[in-house]
Amino acid sequence: MYTTNVRNLKRNPSEALRQAEQEPVLIMKGNEPTALLFNLKRSIDYTEQQLKSALAASLFKDRVISLGAAAQISGLSLSNI
């Protein structure tokens, strides 16, 4: 998942839009995630899977959930997470 901050988004919004064509873009303000940008042309099912994976990865990275819980949220196997 592509991640950018508010300053870079203001400076170059086209880059975030280009990245959103491929995968959701996480927008950070300071060290906190504040928004998620995704392309509306993608299918809803694909976008939902990407969002679940991104959420699981973020929660695991922040040590809010375990690796097993991240796998369950994302719908991926433990070995693929």
HELIX and SHEET records of a PDB file:
HELIX    1   1 VAL A    6  ARG A   11  1                                   6    
HELIX    2   2 PRO A   13  ALA A   20  1                                   8    
HELIX    3   3 ILE A   44  LYS A   61  1                                  18    
HELIX    4   4 LEU A   67  SER A   74  1                                   8    
SHEET    1   A 3 TYR A   2  ASN A   5  0                                        
SHEET    2   A 3 VAL A  25  LYS A  29  1                                        
SHEET    3   A 3 GLU A  32  LEU A  37 -1                                        
END                                                                             
